[in-house]
Amino acid sequence: MSAAPEPLPTARVAALEQDAAAERWLVRSLWSEQAVGFIGGAPKSCKSWLGLELAVAVASNTPCLGRFEVDQPGPVLVYLAEDSLGQLRRRVEGLCRARRLSLGALDLHVVTAPSLRLDVEADQARLDATLTALRPKLVLLDPLVRMHRLDENSSADISGLLGLLRQMQRQHATAIVLVHHMSKRSRAQPGQALRGSSDLHAWSDSAAYLGRRRDRLRLTLEHRCAPAPEPLTLELCGGDDDARLEVSDDNDEHDAPDREPPPTPLADEVRRLLADAAEPMARVAIRRALRVNNHRLGQALLRLEHDGVAERAAGGWRLATTVPA
């Protein structure tokens, strides 16, 4: 006769450890602490450059893109499946030169194995052992497509792989960044254009999406539990010896007269809808009125709550009693 199964561990809610802050960052406003997610974009959109920029920032405690402060510096582990080790060294050396950092002092570690397969148990075990030894603050894996032979369109295949990475993230208290390709199809949210199963977008805690429009490179950020900053224009600067991504001066409105007017932000649409409502509106009612998906609406409501514009009430959401001007 088999033994009775052991119950799952439980605790009363009041006994749970309280977060020190509502928003905790690895890199402020750019990547949440211990977040899993993607750097996504079409081919040749500087995804690897952004990944290495993020890695060097965390490993050196210097601002990412010269703008985003690092809140949790520490060791970083990277694996670039499509770059030779010599190419990787040259790229990182250039980023260090641009920052006036010593390459030898950089706490950045490179997986030198010729291949890493996330769908192979032996490689999973070796990666787990590496994380145990290094205890990195950030793991960069680039690109995802070169690290498995699963069907990316299969929810069953992809959910298993993402579940494994989520388990490693929690066990080792690290952030995991996957570089992945996006289709060219226009979507309401950039993450919906990630190639493969919709589970990929749903899995992300933080994400950075790169896209080109004319000769400009546009960075759009997304967070599960925090408002995202406005999209930024980036450019690849420097020469062969100090190439790096930087925030472009084109982010100033007066420097971009040829841009199309941006669409009305969803947060503003929600604010107007709540202002016209006689009583608190349920989230499902807001979704139906604005015809927006639940994840995007959640981000807009979080932004309004964070800014003191909207608040939760019995029956749904309403404008805050005192709305900021």
N, C-alpha and C positions, 0 to 999 in steps of 0.2 A: 504494500500500500504506500503510495507516494505521500510525502510530507505536505502539509498544508502550505499554501503560498504565503510568503512574508508580506504583510501589508506595506503599502507605499508610505514613506515618511510624510507626516503632516505637522502643521503648527497652527496655533491660533493666530489670526491676522495681526493682533496687537503685539505678538512676539516677534514678528518679522522685522529685520533690520531696516531702518529708515534711510532713504537716500540722503546724502549730505546736501544735494542740490538737485533741482528739477532738471537741469541740463549739465551734463558732464562731458568734457571734450578731450579727445586725443590732440586734435588740432582745432582750435577755436573756430566755430562756424563752418568748418570744412569737413571734419570727420569726427563722429562721436567716439567717446571712450569705449574701447572693446567692441566696436561695431563691426559687423560683417557687411560687405557690400561690393559694389562694382565701380570700376572706372570703365565707362562704356563709350563707344564711338565707332564711326566708320573707319575702314582702313586708312592709314596715313593721316590720322587726326591727332597725332601726338599723345596717344594714350600712354605709351611706355614712358615718354618724357614726363608726363604728369605723375605717373606712379613713382618714378625715381626721384622726382622733386619732393614728393610727399615723404618718401623713405629717407632721403638725406636730411630733410627738415627735422624729422623725429629723432634720427640718430645723432644730430648735431645741436638740437635745441635752437634752431634758427628759424625765422618765419618762413612758412611755405608760400611760394610765389611772392615773397617780399612783403606779404600782407597779413597772413593768417598765423597768429601766435601759437606755439606749441605749448600745451598744458601738461602733457604727460611724456616727456622725452625718455629715451631709453634705447636698448638694443633693437635692431631691425634685421629681419631675415628676408632675403629676396631670392626668387628663382625666375629667371627669364629664359623661356624655352627657345626663343627665336634669335637670341643674341649670343655670339661667342663670348667666352669669358674675357677675351681681350677687348671686344667692343664694349662690354659692360663696364670694364675698368675705365676705359676712355671717357665714357659718358659721365660716370660718377666723378672722375678726376676733374672734368670740366665744370661740373656743378660745384665741387669744392673750390676750384679756382675762382669762380664767380663770387663765392661767399667768403673767400680768403680763409679757407679752412685747410687743415692738414689732412691729407688722405689717410695717413697712417694712424691718426687719432680718431678717425670716424668709426663709431660703434655700429657698423653695418656689415652683416655676414651674408655670404653668397653660397647657395647650394651649388656645388661644383659637379654633381652627378650628371651624366649625359642625358638622363631622362628622369621624370618624376610622374608616376601615374597614380592619380587619386582614386582610381577604381580597382587598384591592385592591393591586396591585403599587405603584402610585404612592404610596399612603398608607403602605405598608410602607417604602418608600425614604425618605419624609419623616420617619417615626418614627425610623428608623435614623440619619438625619443629625442629628436632634434629640438623640438619646442621645450621639452622638459629640461634639456641641458642649457639652452640659451635664454629661456624665459623672455622672449622678445615682446616689446610693446606693440609691434606691427609686423605682419607677415604679408608680403607682396608676391602674388603668383600670376605670371604673365606669359601667354594668355591662357585662359581656361580651356580653349579648344584643343590645345596641345597636351593636356594633362589627363585625358580620358578617351575612351573609345565607346562611350555610351551614346544613345540617341538623345540629342539635346531637345527634341520635340516631345519626348516621352516624359510625362509628369512622374511616372513611377521611377524611371532611371534617374532623373535629375533630382527629385526630392530625396532619394537615398544619398546621393553625393553631397547635397547641400546640408542634409542632416548630420553627416559625418563632420563636415567643416564647422557646423554650429556646435557640435559636441566638443571639438578641439578648442574652439574659441572660448567656451565656458570653462573647460577644464584648465586651460592655461592662461586665462584672463588676458587675452590678447585681441587685437583688432586684425581682421583678415580682409585684404583687398584683392579682389579678382579682376583682372583685365579681360574684357569681353567685347565681342563685336556687336554692333547694332545694325539693323536694317535701315534702308533709306526712306522707309515709309513714314509719313508724318503722323504723329500720335498726339493725343491731348497731353500725355506725360512722356518725356523722353524714355523713361524706364520701360514703358510698354513696347518700345521698339527693340529691346534686347533680343538677340537672336535665340530662338528656342522656346522652351516651355514658359508659361506665365509664372511658374513657381520661382523663376529667377528674380523677377521684379519684386514679388511678394516677400522674398527672403531678406532683402536688403534692409539694414538699419540706416546706413548712410550710403550715398552714391554720388558720383561725379560724372556728368555726361558731357562729352565734347562733340561739337558739330561745326561744320564750316558753312559760312554764308558769304558768297563772293570770296574775298581774300582774307576774311576775318575768321578767327577761331573763337567759338563761343562756349563758355563753361557754365553749365547749369547744375546746381547742387540740390540734393534732396535728402531729408532726414525723416526718420519715423517719428521721433519724439521731440522735435524742435523746429521752429521756423527756419526756412532756408533764406540766405541772402539773395538779393537780386542777381540775375545772371551777369557774368563778366566777360569781357573780351580779352583774349590772351594773344600773345605773339611769341614765336620762337626767336630769341635774340642771341647775339654774340656770334663768334666764329667757331672754327673747329676746336679751338682750345678751351672755350668757356661757354659753349652753347647751353641755353637754359630757357625755360618758359617764364614770361613776366606778364603782369597785368598791363594791358595796353592803355595808353592815354585816350584811346577812343571811347573809354567808358564815360568820359565827360560828354554830356548831351550836346554841347555846342561843337564838339569835334566830329559828330556823326549826323550831318544834316540829311544824308541820303537814306537813312534807315526808315523803315516803315514805322508808323506809330505803334507802340506796344499794345497788346490787347489789355482790356480792363482786368486787373488782378482779381482772382476769385474771391480773395478776402474782402475787396470792396463790394463785390456783388452780394456776398453774404451779409455784409453790414447794411446795405440798402434794404435787403429783404427783411432783416430783423427790425429795421427802423419802421417799416410799413406794417409790421405785424402787430395785432392788438394784444396778443398773448404769446408766451414762449412757444417756439416752434420745435417740434421733434426733429431729430437729425434726418430721419427718413423723409419727412416733409420737405426739408431744405434740399435734399438730394433730388427729389422729384421736381421741385420748382425750378432748380437750376440745371437739371439734367447733367449731373457730374458724378463721377465714381466716388465710392466711399473713402478711399485712401486720400485722394486729392482734397476732398471736403474736410477730412480730419486735419490735414495740414493747415488749411485755411482757418479752421476753428481754433486750432492751437495758437496760430499767429495772433488772432484777434483776442484770445484769452491772455496771451503773454503780454500784449500791448495794452491790456485793460479796457478793451473796446467791447468785448462780449463776455458773458458769464453763463455758467450752467444754472438752471433753475428747475423747479418742479415742472415736469412736462416737456423740458427741452432746453433751448437756448434763447437768450434775449440780449438786448444791448445792456451793457453795464449801467448801473444806476447813475454813475458819473462818468460820462464818455470823454476821453481826451480830445482836445480840440484838434 
